[in-house]
């Protein structure tokens, strides 16, 4: 059971130092992540026996796993393996990033994870079907994606935040979001060299805004960090990985899976398109929730920025990015829709977790975290 809502399950701290460029290694959540961290504590040329052990542990765990998406050990392990391709892990040599035997371990986890995502995406799509017999112009693809976004009827965290969320719940909300938002846009940026022509130009246009148009203080990750600091939270990247459950990690792992694998370039564009299409109004509600607690423009700037920017980005992402990609490579339509529906499925599952926790008066974070002073 989690802590009572009066005792949020994390320690609010403001880091006095510069943010880490690498993430500290989190606590293990089982045999798989423990075996990985043991391997990463060594140099690649000295870890042969432990790599073999890791592979056997992963294979055995995957064979007996039920809910891959909700498996704490698997999602933490994948998250840390992917992190080697971003800013890295504290004390882990960069030479691990492309170590072939470690990539084999990652693939052993990715295959069942992708299968579970495709099942979840199929269920999220429900009875939705793209219109039959239409020409897949960029406008037609955008219309399909907008139609898909309109089917999202899951629990509304944004309305709850706007109307009811306590200050402790606002902090929890930021902690969950921080796992992605502190490196916002990076997973989608992997797609830039995998695209060409119109979709590539569209993605660069979107990402330029995400990265502040060349002004580091306006990067969306920096705006989010400012909001975290305003609520007394640690804005160091990865500071709260230990606090969040598997579903929060899985949502980011989906992006990394699709961004890092060229064969899934359609999926990462569909993912970004549906994110942009379902972002503007929720961010308006999020901002209102913070204003309800008396916070000013400096605290709501992250959300207010997305209200305006994503209203523009949704058209670029739907028509020029996803639509332009399908026009150029019609065979990628199925993957574009997979990326969109998988994003919706995981977002719905995370929302259900938050709402069920808060409705029951308990924290949505992991119970193992220490209570606030």
Residue pairs with C-beta under 8 A, 6 or more apart in sequence:
1 362
1 367
2 9
2 357
2 362
2 363
2 364
2 365
2 366
2 367
3 9
3 362
3 363
3 367
3 371
4 361
4 362
4 363
5 166
5 168
5 169
5 358
5 361
5 362
5 363
6 168
7 363
7 371
7 372
8 168
8 171
8 172
8 363
8 365
8 371
8 372
9 243
9 363
9 365
9 366
9 367
9 369
9 370
9 371
10 171
10 172
10 175
10 233
10 240
10 243
10 365
10 369
10 370
10 372
11 369
11 370
11 372
11 373
12 171
12 231
12 232
12 233
12 234
12 372
13 232
13 233
13 234
14 229
14 232
14 233
14 234
14 235
15 234
15 235
15 236
15 239
19 225
19 235
19 236
19 237
20 87
20 90
20 236
20 237
20 238
21 87
21 88
22 87
22 88
22 89
22 90
22 92
23 83
23 87
23 88
23 89
23 90
23 237
23 238
23 241
24 89
24 90
24 238
25 37
25 40
25 80
25 89
25 90
25 91
25 92
26 76
26 80
26 238
26 241
26 242
27 242
27 368
28 34
28 37
28 73
28 76
29 72
29 73
29 76
30 61
30 72
30 73
31 57
31 61
31 73
32 54
32 57
32 58
32 61
32 73
32 74
32 77
33 73
33 76
33 77
33 80
35 50
35 53
35 54
35 57
35 58
36 54
36 77
36 80
36 81
36 105
37 80
38 50
38 54
39 47
39 50
39 51
39 54
39 102
40 80
40 89
40 92
40 96
41 91
41 92
42 50
43 93
43 95
44 93
44 95
44 96
44 99
44 102
48 101
51 101
51 102
51 105
54 105
55 101
55 104
55 105
55 108
58 77
58 105
58 108
58 109
59 108
61 73
61 74
62 68
62 74
62 108
62 109
62 112
65 71
65 74
65 112
67 116
68 74
68 112
68 113
68 115
68 116
69 75
69 113
69 116
69 117
69 120
69 246
69 247
69 250
69 346
69 349
70 245
70 246
70 247
70 250
71 246
72 245
72 246
74 109
74 113
74 246
75 246
75 247
75 249
75 250
75 253
76 241
76 246
76 249
77 109
78 106
78 109
78 110
78 113
78 249
78 253
78 256
79 241
79 249
79 252
79 253
79 256
80 89
81 102
81 105
81 106
81 109
82 106
82 252
82 253
82 256
82 257
82 260
83 89
83 238
84 92
84 96
84 97
84 102
85 97
85 256
85 260
86 183
86 186
87 183
87 237
88 94
88 97
96 102
110 257
110 261
113 250
113 253
113 257
114 257
117 254
117 257
117 338
117 342
117 345
117 346
118 338
118 342
120 342
120 345
120 346
120 349
121 337
121 338
121 341
121 342
121 344
121 345
122 341
123 345
124 341
124 342
124 344
124 345
124 348
125 148
125 151
125 337
125 341
126 151
128 147
128 148
128 151
130 144
130 147
130 333
130 337
131 140
131 144
134 140
136 326
136 327
136 330
136 333
137 323
137 327
138 198
138 319
138 320
138 323
138 324
138 326
138 327
139 319
139 323
140 323
141 318
141 319
141 322
141 323
141 326
141 327
141 333
141 336
142 273
142 315
142 318
142 319
142 322
142 323
144 337
145 270
145 273
145 274
145 277
145 318
145 322
145 336
145 337
145 340
146 277
146 318
148 274
148 337
148 340
148 341
148 344
149 274
149 277
149 278
149 340
149 344
152 278
152 344
152 348
154 344
154 347
154 348
154 351
154 352
155 348
155 351
155 352
155 354
155 355
156 282
156 285
156 351
157 173
157 282
157 351
157 354
157 355
158 281
158 282
158 283
158 285
158 286
158 289
159 285
160 355
160 358
161 169
161 170
161 173
161 285
161 286
161 289
162 285
162 286
162 288
162 289
162 292
163 289
163 292
165 173
165 289
165 358
167 231
167 293
169 358
170 231
170 289
170 290
170 293
171 231
171 232
171 233
172 354
172 363
172 364
172 365
173 286
173 354
174 224
174 227
174 228
174 231
174 233
175 233
175 240
175 243
175 244
175 365
176 244
176 248
176 350
176 354
176 364
176 365
177 224
178 224
178 228
178 233
178 235
178 239
178 240
179 238
179 240
179 241
179 244
179 248
179 249
179 251
179 252
180 187
180 251
180 252
180 255
181 220
181 221
181 224
181 302
182 221
182 224
182 225
182 235
182 237
182 238
183 221
183 237
184 210
184 219
184 220
184 221
184 224
185 207
185 210
185 211
185 220
185 221
187 252
187 255
187 256
187 258
187 259
187 268
188 203
188 206
188 207
188 255
188 259
188 268
188 271
188 272
189 207
189 259
190 259
190 260
190 268
191 203
191 259
191 265
191 268
191 269
191 272
192 200
192 203
192 204
192 207
194 262
194 265
195 203
195 265
195 269
195 325
196 328
197 324
197 328
198 320
198 324
198 327
198 328
199 269
199 320
199 321
199 322
199 324
199 325
199 328
201 320
202 316
202 317
202 320
202 321
202 324
203 269
203 272
203 321
205 316
206 272
206 276
206 313
206 316
206 317
206 321
208 214
209 309
209 313
210 219
210 220
211 219
211 220
212 218
212 219
212 220
212 222
216 222
220 302
220 305
220 306
223 301
223 302
223 305
224 302
225 235
226 235
226 298
226 299
226 301
226 302
227 290
227 299
227 300
227 301
227 302
227 303
228 234
228 235
229 235
230 295
230 298
230 299
231 299
233 239
233 240
234 240
241 249
242 366
242 368
242 369
243 365
243 366
243 369
244 365
244 366
245 353
245 364
245 365
245 366
247 346
247 349
247 350
247 353
248 350
250 346
251 343
251 346
251 347
251 350
254 271
254 342
254 343
254 346
255 268
255 271
257 264
258 264
258 265
258 267
258 268
258 271
258 339
259 268
264 335
264 339
265 325
265 332
265 335
266 325
266 326
266 329
266 332
266 333
266 334
266 335
266 336
266 338
266 339
267 335
267 336
267 338
267 339
267 342
268 339
269 317
269 321
269 322
269 325
269 336
269 339
270 322
270 335
270 336
270 337
270 338
270 339
270 340
270 343
271 339
271 340
271 342
271 343
272 317
272 321
272 322
272 339
273 314
273 317
273 318
273 321
273 322
273 336
273 339
273 340
274 339
274 340
274 341
274 343
274 344
275 317
275 343
276 310
276 313
276 314
276 316
276 317
276 318
277 314
277 317
277 318
278 344
278 347
279 306
279 310
279 313
279 314
280 306
280 307
280 308
280 310
280 311
280 314
281 307
283 303
283 304
283 306
283 307
283 310
284 303
284 307
286 303
287 300
287 303
287 304
287 307
290 299
290 300
290 303
291 300
297 304
322 336
325 332
325 336
326 332
326 333
326 336
353 364
354 364
357 363
357 364
358 364
